[in-house]
Amino acid sequence: MPIDPSVAIGAQTADITFSWSSSDVLLYHLGVGAGSRTGDNTSTEALRYTLDDERLQVLPSFGVVAPTFHATDPPPLDLPGCDIDLAQVVHGAQSITVSGPIPTSGTGHLTTTLTDIWDKGKAAVIWQEGVVTDDAGAELWRVRSSIFVKGEGGFGGDRGSAEAVVVPERAADLTTSYEVTPQQALLYRLCGDRNPLHADPAFAQRAGFPAPILHGLCSYGIVLRELTDGLLDGDAAAVAGFTARFAGVVFPGEAIAIEGWREDDQIIASAAIGSGPRAGSPVLADCVLTAR
């Protein structure tokens, strides 16, 4: 049986100690498009992402990748009770909640647990939750993510549930677009995700795509950065959390169109392909940025 929930659910999937430096933070920010607009290299505000001085800040989505930032192998899928193929897997959803601003360098301890497996009939959805603490045991941030495994449903499990985020029926408070560079996925893979789906054309075709696709977490970071810049005055410390569901793919060279609505202490957002033959195709859905 490829997936055995009785073995998988509740199993600990990671218990690691990791460190990060300001160089890692700078590379991550460049990977999600910081500094890419004309004038960003001399803008005091834009350089808060890309210059390692006393003003350097950390976009909270960095916390999602920090534990595996220095990995050079494709992500392992040796989950207890789950015999699955990397080519069957796409990222389903991601959230992060930070206890405060992430330091520009430090050490963390990550514990991850497999919490749920949903049976969608033709696919399985596997959920994990990770908690990162400092040396004193204080929580730094918490992540929750799912992967969508094609062809591994039908094992008689719970279908699960999800509540859609409703986009306000009014003009957006922010409308912007980001042009994904042709080499964006090749740059972002240096942030610890060497999945060949994002670099190897032959592997991408085996997975059912005509060409390598952008990492979902790269789109996630791009959208969070654009919302932070457009609606929070570029202050990454004002972000308490960000959650999104990966609703579609992005190919390098396409544009991501982003809209955001202020709703009390939250920003509701959507992201779709902005132009070309796939204009309007969804990228991220159910996006909620929680502000401090």
N, C-alpha and C positions, 0 to 999 in steps of 0.2 A: 504493500500500500504506500504510494508516494507521500501522502500526508496522513499522519496519525495524530489527531488533536489530543488524544489522551496522553501522549508523550510530550507533545509540543507546548501546549498551553501551560504557562507557569514556569517553563524552563528558563534558566538564566543563559543568555546568549553572549554576554560580554562582561568582563570584569578586568578593566585595564587602567593603567596609569599613563598619562600622556602629558606632553608639554608643548607649548607653542611660543613663538617669538613674534616680534613686530614684523619681521620679514614675511612670516606666514600670513599675517593680517594684510600686509600690503599686496601680496600676490593674490590673495582671495579677492580683495577689492578690485584689483585690475581684472580678475577673472569674471566678475559680475558687472564689468563695464564702467567702473569708476574712472574718472579722468579722461573719458573718451570724446567728450564734446570740445569743440573749438574754444580755447581760452581756459580750459580746466587746468592746464599746466601752470598757469599764473594766478588762478583764482584762490584767494585765501580760504573760501568756504569749500571748494572742491578738493583742495589739498588736505583737508581733514581726513580724507580716505587714503591718500597716496603719498604723504610725506611723513617720515618717521621723526617728527619733532614732538614737542609737548602737547600739541593740539590733536595728535592722532587719536581717532576714535575707532571703535569696532562695531561694525554692523552686526546686530544680534544673530543673523543667519549664519555667521561664521561658526557659531557654536555647534551647528549641525555637523559640520565637516571637521572641526578641530581634532576630535579623537583619532581620525584616520588620515589626517592631512599628509602625513609622510609615507602613506602606503604606495607601493609601486606595482603591486599585483592587482588583477581584477578583483572586485569585491567577492569574498567567499560567501557561499550559500549553504554552509554546513550547519543549518538550523536543526536542533533536535526534533526528530519525528517528521522532517520534511526533506524528501528526496526530489529536488527540483533542478532544472537546467537554467543557467543564466540567460540563455536566449529566449526563455519563456517569460522573463520577468520585466515588468516596467514599474516605476515608482507610482504609488497610488495617491498618497497624501502625506503631508508633513506639517508639523507644528513645532514651535519652540517657545518656551516661556523663560524669561531671564529674571533672576532675583535682583539684579542691578546691572550697571554697565559692565560688559566683559572687559577684563584688563587687556592691555596690548601685549602682554606676555604673562606666562604663568604655568602652573601645573594643575591638572585636574584628575579626578578618579571617576571613571564611568562604570556604572552597573546597568545592564540592559536585560530586560525580561520580555519574553514573548507572551503577550497578554490575550490575544484573540485570534481565531481563524474563522473567517466567514466562507460559507459555501455558496458561490454564485451560480452553480450549475455547470457552466462551461469554464469557470475559473475559480481560483481561491484567492482570498484577500488575507494576508498575514500581517498582524499588527504587533509592533514592538514599542516599548517605552524605556527610555534611558534617563538616568539621573546623574548629573555631574556635580561632585562636591570638591571643596578645597581640602588642604591638608588638615584643617581643623574639623572637617566634617560638615561644614556649612554648605547648603545647596547653592551652586552657582547658576545652573540652568537645568531645564528639563525638556526632553524632546519626545515626541510621539510620531511614529511613521507607519505607513503601510506599504506593502508591495502587492502588486496584482500579478498573479501567476496564471498565465493562459494554459488551458487544458487540464488543470488540476482540481476542478470542482467535481461535484457529483458524489462526494463521500458521505452525504447525509448529515452535514453539519448545519449550524445556525446560519441563516442568510445574512444576519446582521441588520443594522439600520443606520441611517444617516439623515440628518436634517439639513436641507438645502438652505444656503444663505440667500435671502431675498435682496436683490439690488433695488435701491430706492427709485421710485418713479418720478425723478426730477433730474434736472441737469447736473452733471457731475461737477464736483468742486475742483477736480483736477482731470485734465485730459492731456496725455503726453504719449510719446512714442520713443522706443529705443531700437536702433538699427543693429541687429546682431551681426558681428563681423564674420567673414568667412572662416577665420581661424579661432573663433571664440571657443568652440568645444575643445580644440587642441590645447588652448591655453588653460581652460578650466580644468581639464583632466589632470593638470599638475597640482590641483588642490586635493589629491588623494583618491580620485575616482577614475581608475584606468579601465573601466568597462569598455571593451572594444566596440560596443554598439555606437559609441560616440566618436570613433576614429577610423575604424576598419570597414571599408565599403563592403567587403565580402561578408563579414559578420553581420552587418546591418541588413543586407539582403536576406541572409538566412533567418533573421528575426522578423522579416516581412516588411522592411522599409527600403525605399529605393536608394537611400544614401544615409550616412551617419546622421544622427539627430543630436540636438543640443541636450545636455543633461537637464533633467527636470529641475534639479536643485540650482542650476545656473539661472534658469528662468525665474525660480523662486527668489533668488538673491537679487536679480535685476529688478523685479517688481517691487520688492521691499525697499531697495535703494531709491527707486523712482518715487515711491510714495513718501518715503522719509524726506527726500529732497523737496518734493512738491508741496507737501502738506504739514511737515513738521520742522520746517526751516533747516533741513539737513542735519538735525540733531539726533544721532543714533541713540543717545541715552534716553530719549523720549519714548522709545519703543519698549513696551513691556512684553510683547509677544506677537507672533505672526503665525497664522495657519492658512493652508491652502490645499486644494485638491488638484491634482494634475489631470487636466481635462483633454489635453491634446499635445501634439508634438510641434517642435520648432526646428526648422532646418537652418543651419548657418547661412546668413545672407538675407534672411527674412526680417521683418520689423515686428516688434511686439507693441501693440497699442494698449495703453493702460488707462483706466478710468478709476477715480476714487471719490468716495462720498464721506464727508464727516458725519458721524452719528454719535453724539455724546462723546464718550471716551474711546470710541472705536472709529476705524476707517474701514468701510466696506469697499471692496475693489473687484475689478474684473480685468482679465487680460486676454487678448485675442490677436491673431495675425492681422497686421494693420494694412497690408497692401498685397498686390499680386494675385495670382490665380487662387490662392487659398485665403484671401481676405475674409475676415470674420470667423475663421475657424478658431475654436476655443483653445486657450493655452492653460490658464489657471482658472479655477472656479472656486466658489465658497471661500473667498479670500477675506480674512478679517485681521486687521492690524489693531492690537490693543495698545493704547497710548497711556503714558503715566500722567 
